[in-house]
Amino acid sequence: MNTGSSGTEGSSGEAAVASEEAEPDEAGSERGLGSRAPAFIKRRRALHLSWQVGVFVVGLAVVAAGIVMLPLPGPGWVVIFAGMAIWATEFVWAQLVLRWTKRKVTEAAQKALDPKVRRRNITLTAIGLTIVAVLVGVYLWKFGFVMPWKIEDQ
């Protein structure tokens, strides 16, 4: 009788360990890799496969919409990453891509906040704005306030 109860405790203990692995710890580490499908879906192979196909199709539609938005008006990259996040709910490769992207974006943000890099960026922006201002001034001096498509040969 004790064997049965300890077996039950072992099962619940394993479930507790599995849930602890899936959740981020106090240090804020990332979630474990793998499917985020509900348990009742994971228990049935056909249902889980159907779930994965559905997630893939929805993610593909979102990524395709993002790709279309790249040359057209719209937040293309944001939509592409949203599609990747949809895929990451089921596919390990998408989770790894998102983790790599997050790491690179964090590194770029930290680098951009570096005082030397900020100073360089501010200097380059000031130089660029000065060049644009000089070009606009030369245009206004030569042609006045006339739109470029209304300039006649002189």
GROMACS elastic network, one bead per residue, 0.5 to 0.9 nm:
[ bonds ]
;  ai    aj funct       b0    kb
    1     4     6  0.53457   500
    1     5     6  0.66119   500
    1     6     6  0.87418   500
    2     5     6  0.51551   500
    2     6     6  0.59995   500
    2     7     6  0.84043   500
    3     6     6  0.51523   500
    3     7     6  0.60329   500
    3     8     6  0.86240   500
    4     7     6  0.50212   500
    4     8     6  0.62727   500
    4     9     6  0.86361   500
    5     8     6  0.50288   500
    5     9     6  0.61614   500
    5    10     6  0.84840   500
    6    10     6  0.59472   500
    6    11     6  0.85547   500
    7    11     6  0.62448   500
    7    12     6  0.87163   500
    8    11     6  0.50824   500
    8    12     6  0.63053   500
    8    13     6  0.83871   500
    9    12     6  0.51328   500
    9    13     6  0.58228   500
    9    14     6  0.84246   500
   10    14     6  0.60204   500
   10    15     6  0.85152   500
   11    14     6  0.50670   500
   11    15     6  0.61935   500
   11    16     6  0.85898   500
   12    16     6  0.60805   500
   12    17     6  0.85705   500
   13    17     6  0.62223   500
   13    18     6  0.86097   500
   14    17     6  0.50279   500
   14    18     6  0.61097   500
   14    19     6  0.85731   500
   15    18     6  0.50204   500
   15    19     6  0.61267   500
   15    20     6  0.85284   500
   16    19     6  0.51361   500
   16    20     6  0.61161   500
   16    21     6  0.86512   500
   17    20     6  0.50380   500
   17    21     6  0.62511   500
   17    22     6  0.87887   500
   18    21     6  0.51502   500
   18    22     6  0.64346   500
   18    23     6  0.89167   500
   19    22     6  0.51173   500
   19    23     6  0.63441   500
   20    23     6  0.52970   500
   20    24     6  0.76996   500
   20    25     6  0.78219   500
   21    24     6  0.74576   500
   21    25     6  0.83200   500
   21    31     6  0.72811   500
   21    32     6  0.61507   500
   22    30     6  0.87059   500
   22    31     6  0.52421   500
   22    33     6  0.78025   500
   22    34     6  0.88268   500
   23    29     6  0.88087   500
   23    30     6  0.79277   500
   23    31     6  0.54743   500
   23    32     6  0.73024   500
   24    27     6  0.77550   500
   24    28     6  0.56277   500
   24    29     6  0.53512   500
   24    30     6  0.55621   500
   24    31     6  0.51915   500
   24    32     6  0.80370   500
   25    28     6  0.54579   500
   25    29     6  0.59484   500
   25    30     6  0.80781   500
   25    31     6  0.84913   500
   26    29     6  0.76731   500
   28    31     6  0.89633   500
   30    33     6  0.88822   500
   30    99     6  0.85995   500
   33    36     6  0.88921   500
   33    88     6  0.89793   500
   33    91     6  0.83506   500
   33    92     6  0.58477   500
   33    95     6  0.69279   500
   33    96     6  0.82431   500
   34    88     6  0.84407   500
   34    89     6  0.77290   500
   34    90     6  0.63682   500
   34    91     6  0.64912   500
   34    92     6  0.55565   500
   34    95     6  0.82206   500
   35    38     6  0.87081   500
   35    42     6  0.84207   500
   35    52     6  0.88874   500
   35    88     6  0.81440   500
   35    89     6  0.59560   500
   35    91     6  0.65061   500
   35    92     6  0.76534   500
   36    39     6  0.86523   500
   36    88     6  0.86087   500
   36    89     6  0.52832   500
   36    90     6  0.59636   500
   37    40     6  0.83246   500
   37    41     6  0.64061   500
   37    42     6  0.64288   500
   37    48     6  0.77717   500
   37    51     6  0.78559   500
   37    52     6  0.86936   500
   37    89     6  0.74175   500
   37    90     6  0.70492   500
   38    41     6  0.55012   500
   38    42     6  0.64727   500
   38    43     6  0.89690   500
   39    42     6  0.50215   500
   39    43     6  0.62187   500
   40    43     6  0.53165   500
   40    44     6  0.70552   500
   40    47     6  0.89269   500
   40    48     6  0.88862   500
   41    44     6  0.56902   500
   41    45     6  0.78014   500
   41    46     6  0.87424   500
   41    47     6  0.57479   500
   41    48     6  0.52388   500
   41    49     6  0.89803   500
   41    51     6  0.76284   500
   42    45     6  0.66439   500
   42    47     6  0.74141   500
   42    48     6  0.52543   500
   42    49     6  0.87673   500
   43    47     6  0.82194   500
   43    48     6  0.75484   500
   44    47     6  0.53291   500
   44    48     6  0.60280   500
   44    49     6  0.85890   500
   45    48     6  0.50814   500
   45    49     6  0.60849   500
   45    50     6  0.85550   500
   46    49     6  0.51222   500
   46    50     6  0.61431   500
   46    51     6  0.85188   500
   47    50     6  0.50393   500
   47    51     6  0.60572   500
   47    52     6  0.86327   500
   48    52     6  0.61771   500
   48    53     6  0.86431   500
   49    52     6  0.50681   500
   49    53     6  0.62374   500
   49    54     6  0.86082   500
   50    53     6  0.51023   500
   50    54     6  0.61649   500
   50    55     6  0.86040   500
   51    54     6  0.51013   500
   51    55     6  0.61480   500
   51    56     6  0.85481   500
   51    90     6  0.87815   500
   52    55     6  0.50384   500
   52    56     6  0.60234   500
   52    57     6  0.85635   500
   52    87     6  0.88615   500
   52    90     6  0.64464   500
   52    91     6  0.82741   500
   53    56     6  0.50305   500
   53    57     6  0.61356   500
   53    58     6  0.86212   500
   54    57     6  0.51607   500
   54    58     6  0.61481   500
   54    59     6  0.84421   500
   55    58     6  0.52342   500
   55    59     6  0.59619   500
   55    60     6  0.83838   500
   55    86     6  0.68603   500
   55    87     6  0.63697   500
   55    89     6  0.80353   500
   55    90     6  0.72367   500
   56    59     6  0.51180   500
   56    60     6  0.59274   500
   56    61     6  0.85712   500
   56    86     6  0.80384   500
   56    87     6  0.61149   500
   56    90     6  0.83179   500
   56    91     6  0.87507   500
   57    60     6  0.50037   500
   57    61     6  0.61830   500
   57    62     6  0.86917   500
   58    61     6  0.51482   500
   58    62     6  0.63255   500
   58    63     6  0.86782   500
   58    83     6  0.77868   500
   58    86     6  0.76655   500
   58    87     6  0.83659   500
   59    62     6  0.51355   500
   59    63     6  0.60958   500
   59    64     6  0.84715   500
   59    80     6  0.89151   500
   59    82     6  0.80773   500
   59    84     6  0.66223   500
   59    85     6  0.80126   500
   59    86     6  0.53986   500
   59    87     6  0.55167   500
   60    63     6  0.50949   500
   60    64     6  0.59539   500
   60    65     6  0.84842   500
   60    83     6  0.67567   500
   60    84     6  0.85490   500
   60    87     6  0.82157   500
   61    64     6  0.50856   500
   61    65     6  0.61373   500
   61    66     6  0.86332   500
   61    83     6  0.77226   500
   62    65     6  0.50817   500
   62    66     6  0.62538   500
   62    67     6  0.87196   500
   62    79     6  0.65068   500
   62    80     6  0.66380   500
   62    81     6  0.89460   500
   62    82     6  0.72298   500
   62    84     6  0.84769   500
   62    86     6  0.85958   500
   63    67     6  0.62252   500
   63    68     6  0.86622   500
   63    76     6  0.87435   500
   63    79     6  0.65138   500
   63    81     6  0.75122   500
   63    82     6  0.75735   500
   63    84     6  0.71236   500
   64    67     6  0.50414   500
   64    68     6  0.62386   500
   64    69     6  0.86181   500
   64    79     6  0.88998   500
   64    80     6  0.75635   500
   64    83     6  0.85460   500
   65    68     6  0.50697   500
   65    69     6  0.62252   500
   65    70     6  0.89099   500
   65    76     6  0.76290   500
   65    79     6  0.72198   500
   65    80     6  0.76282   500
   66    70     6  0.64407   500
   66    74     6  0.81438   500
   66    75     6  0.72435   500
   66    77     6  0.62659   500
   66    78     6  0.73985   500
   66    81     6  0.83622   500
   66    82     6  0.87736   500
   66    83     6  0.81520   500
   67    70     6  0.53038   500
   67    71     6  0.79575   500
   67    76     6  0.60959   500
   67    77     6  0.77546   500
   67    79     6  0.82626   500
   67    80     6  0.68134   500
   68    71     6  0.66233   500
   68    72     6  0.66281   500
   68    74     6  0.89161   500
   68    76     6  0.72466   500
   69    73     6  0.59482   500
   69    74     6  0.52106   500
   69    75     6  0.65016   500
   69    77     6  0.81393   500
   69    79     6  0.83219   500
   70    73     6  0.73592   500
   70    74     6  0.72123   500
   70    75     6  0.73983   500
   70    77     6  0.70678   500
   71    74     6  0.85654   500
   71    76     6  0.81834   500
   72    76     6  0.82375   500
   73    76     6  0.80909   500
   74    77     6  0.89161   500
   74    79     6  0.87641   500
   75    78     6  0.54557   500
   75    79     6  0.62409   500
   75    80     6  0.87287   500
   76    79     6  0.52588   500
   76    80     6  0.61804   500
   76    81     6  0.87324   500
   77    81     6  0.61808   500
   77    82     6  0.84867   500
   78    81     6  0.52527   500
   78    82     6  0.61632   500
   78    83     6  0.87445   500
   79    83     6  0.62498   500
   79    84     6  0.86268   500
   80    83     6  0.51278   500
   80    84     6  0.63223   500
   80    85     6  0.86899   500
   81    85     6  0.60991   500
   81    86     6  0.85867   500
   81    98     6  0.80262   500
   82    86     6  0.63088   500
   82    87     6  0.87261   500
   83    87     6  0.63159   500
   83    88     6  0.85533   500
   84    88     6  0.60306   500
   84    89     6  0.88735   500
   84    94     6  0.61508   500
   84    95     6  0.81334   500
   84    97     6  0.82488   500
   84    98     6  0.71888   500
   85    89     6  0.66522   500
   85    94     6  0.73998   500
   85    95     6  0.76427   500
   85    98     6  0.72897   500
   86    89     6  0.55655   500
   86    90     6  0.77848   500
   86    94     6  0.87339   500
   87    90     6  0.57656   500
   87    91     6  0.58757   500
   87    92     6  0.86787   500
   87    93     6  0.87787   500
   87    94     6  0.59082   500
   87    95     6  0.78202   500
   88    91     6  0.51666   500
   88    92     6  0.65371   500
   88    93     6  0.75175   500
   88    96     6  0.82337   500
   88    97     6  0.86404   500
   88    98     6  0.76275   500
   89    92     6  0.83458   500
   89    94     6  0.82881   500
   89    95     6  0.76316   500
   90    94     6  0.81755   500
   90    95     6  0.83809   500
   91    94     6  0.55313   500
   91    95     6  0.65478   500
   91    96     6  0.89470   500
   92    96     6  0.62138   500
   92    97     6  0.86585   500
   93    96     6  0.51252   500
   93    97     6  0.62460   500
   93    98     6  0.86779   500
   94    97     6  0.50092   500
   94    98     6  0.61308   500
   94    99     6  0.85447   500
   95    98     6  0.51650   500
   95    99     6  0.61439   500
   95   100     6  0.86205   500
   96    99     6  0.50717   500
   96   100     6  0.61330   500
   96   101     6  0.85422   500
   97   100     6  0.51281   500
   97   101     6  0.60991   500
   97   102     6  0.85471   500
   98   102     6  0.59977   500
   98   103     6  0.84807   500
   99   102     6  0.50910   500
   99   103     6  0.61283   500
   99   104     6  0.86510   500
  100   103     6  0.51197   500
  100   104     6  0.62279   500
  100   105     6  0.86522   500
  101   104     6  0.51074   500
  101   105     6  0.60808   500
  101   106     6  0.84894   500
  102   105     6  0.51531   500
  102   106     6  0.60764   500
  102   107     6  0.85759   500
  103   106     6  0.51571   500
  103   107     6  0.61956   500
  103   108     6  0.86701   500
  104   107     6  0.50550   500
  104   108     6  0.61292   500
  104   109     6  0.85695   500
  105   108     6  0.50595   500
  105   109     6  0.61061   500
  105   110     6  0.86022   500
  106   109     6  0.50888   500
  106   110     6  0.61861   500
  106   111     6  0.85315   500
  107   110     6  0.51538   500
  107   111     6  0.60701   500
  107   112     6  0.85501   500
  108   112     6  0.60293   500
  108   113     6  0.86420   500
  109   112     6  0.50527   500
  109   113     6  0.63525   500
  109   114     6  0.88964   500
  110   113     6  0.51799   500
  110   114     6  0.65767   500
  111   114     6  0.52151   500
  111   115     6  0.88550   500
  111   117     6  0.70299   500
  111   118     6  0.87250   500
  112   115     6  0.80557   500
  112   116     6  0.88619   500
  112   117     6  0.59124   500
  112   118     6  0.61145   500
  112   121     6  0.85611   500
  113   116     6  0.85152   500
  113   117     6  0.70518   500
  113   118     6  0.61879   500
  114   117     6  0.53408   500
  114   118     6  0.60916   500
  114   119     6  0.86024   500
  115   118     6  0.50415   500
  115   119     6  0.60246   500
  115   120     6  0.85376   500
  116   119     6  0.51504   500
  116   120     6  0.62084   500
  116   121     6  0.86294   500
  117   120     6  0.50236   500
  117   121     6  0.60675   500
  117   122     6  0.85364   500
  118   121     6  0.50258   500
  118   122     6  0.60430   500
  118   123     6  0.84676   500
  119   122     6  0.51587   500
  119   123     6  0.60947   500
  119   124     6  0.85873   500
  120   123     6  0.50829   500
  120   124     6  0.61081   500
  120   125     6  0.85250   500
  121   124     6  0.51212   500
  121   125     6  0.60509   500
  121   126     6  0.85428   500
  122   125     6  0.50669   500
  122   126     6  0.61149   500
  122   127     6  0.86134   500
  123   126     6  0.51176   500
  123   127     6  0.61835   500
  123   128     6  0.85861   500
  124   127     6  0.50803   500
  124   128     6  0.60817   500
  124   129     6  0.85714   500
  125   128     6  0.50460   500
  125   129     6  0.60872   500
  125   130     6  0.85004   500
  126   129     6  0.51496   500
  126   130     6  0.60887   500
  126   131     6  0.86544   500
  127   130     6  0.50621   500
  127   131     6  0.62466   500
  127   132     6  0.87119   500
  128   131     6  0.51638   500
  128   132     6  0.62707   500
  128   133     6  0.86115   500
  129   132     6  0.50622   500
  129   133     6  0.60410   500
  129   134     6  0.85967   500
  130   133     6  0.50408   500
  130   134     6  0.61646   500
  130   135     6  0.86215   500
  131   134     6  0.51531   500
  131   135     6  0.62202   500
  131   136     6  0.86517   500
  132   135     6  0.51167   500
  132   136     6  0.61428   500
  132   137     6  0.85143   500
  133   136     6  0.51302   500
  133   137     6  0.60548   500
  133   138     6  0.86353   500
  134   138     6  0.61329   500
  134   139     6  0.85703   500
  135   138     6  0.51380   500
  135   139     6  0.61702   500
  135   140     6  0.86312   500
  136   139     6  0.50733   500
  136   140     6  0.61473   500
  136   141     6  0.85473   500
  137   140     6  0.51490   500
  137   141     6  0.60391   500
  137   142     6  0.85548   500
  138   141     6  0.50515   500
  138   142     6  0.60665   500
  138   143     6  0.84514   500
  139   142     6  0.52561   500
  139   143     6  0.58586   500
  139   144     6  0.70867   500
  139   145     6  0.84538   500
  140   143     6  0.53645   500
  140   145     6  0.58427   500
  140   146     6  0.80430   500
  141   144     6  0.57066   500
  141   145     6  0.87014   500
  143   146     6  0.63733   500
  143   147     6  0.89282   500
  143   148     6  0.89024   500
  143   151     6  0.77197   500
  144   147     6  0.89810   500
  146   149     6  0.83395   500
  146   150     6  0.66240   500
  146   151     6  0.68423   500
  147   150     6  0.55077   500
  147   151     6  0.68829   500
  148   151     6  0.55024   500
  149   152     6  0.84565   500
  151   154     6  0.87644   500
